Amino acid sequence: MEAFLNYILQFGSLNKQQIDLVSSKARILQLQKDEYFWEAGKAVRQIGFITDGVLRVYYYTNRGDEITRYFIDEQHLIMDGHAADELYVPAEYLQAITDCRLVVFSKENWREISATIVVWDRIIQKITAKLHKEKLERRSDLVSQDAATRYRNFLEKFPSLVNRVPLAFIASYLGITQSSLSRIRKTIR
């Protein structure tokens, strides 16, 4: 819980009573490797903050190919991108690729925090803006670069993920085959 509160307080101030309210509405969720935080076609009912582990967002193409869109590691808020009072049914999967520990809030508890703490929505807007910027920066490089450059940039931007994420998922994220990634890795070493 402390990691989540420290993260939130980077974006705005809360007094002790507000911190106590937020803490009282949270619970800890352990996800084992391969378990889902959310699944395509099923309504999302919680908001999370990852304190340990790595998750990945992926989807299936109409040909049945599995595509990794991005990875989420520690110190990231997991929201569905919609208002907490809206029902959101994703077309993607959010799966633990390592054992994970998260601080989670039901959407109902999140709404209650928002209704009680005046600055909460402003704090969350700042976080959301930061997350969207990070996602755009990650994806824009993938479109304009060759495979070797994409992999070098992945190593530079996400050094902690290289040894924690299966090569098949990294290859999918980079938009290349696993055998191409293996060849690239041999030339970079």
Buried (B, 14 or more C-beta within 10 A) or exposed (E): BEBBBEBBEEBBEBEEEBBEBBEEBBEEBEBEEEEEBBBBEEEBEBBBBBBBBBBBBBBEEEEEEEEBBBBBBBEBBBBBEEEBEEEBEBEBBBBBBBBBBBBBBBBEBBBBBBEEBEEBBEBBEBBBEBBEEEBEEBEEBBEEBEBBEBBBBBBEEBEEBEEEBEEEBBBBBBEBEBEBBEBBBEEEE
